[in-house]
Amino acid sequence: MWFAEKYVDADWNAAKEFQRRKGIKEGIRAGKKEMALNLLKNGVAPDIIAVSANVPVETVEQWAQQSKIFVEK
């Protein structure tokens, strides 16, 4: 019985750690998106944003389309 309780505790801790890491990754991505959209509104080119945010240019353009910001190529 003791082993089963320890296994459940370990599994629960692993699940919490996974959720924490996933949240961090999603938070970083959301932060990059917010930064990119602000820079696009200020007239910064998508290729410059992509390099600084370490994401593909297509991703920046997709974010702009989702937010209805016009991107000049």
C-alpha positions, 0 to 999 in steps of 0.5 A: 500500500505504501508503494502505491501511495508513493507512486500516486504522489510521484505521478501527481507531481509529474503531472503538476510539473508538466502543467507548469512547463506547458504553462511557461511555454504557452506564456512565452509564446503569448508574450512573443505574440503580444510583442510582435503585434505591438511592433507590427502596429508600430510599422516594424517589418515582419522579418525583423520581428521573426528574427528577434522573436525566434519564430518563422516569418509565416507565424508573425504574418499569421498572428497579424492576420488573426489580429487584422493587422495589415502586413506589408511585404 
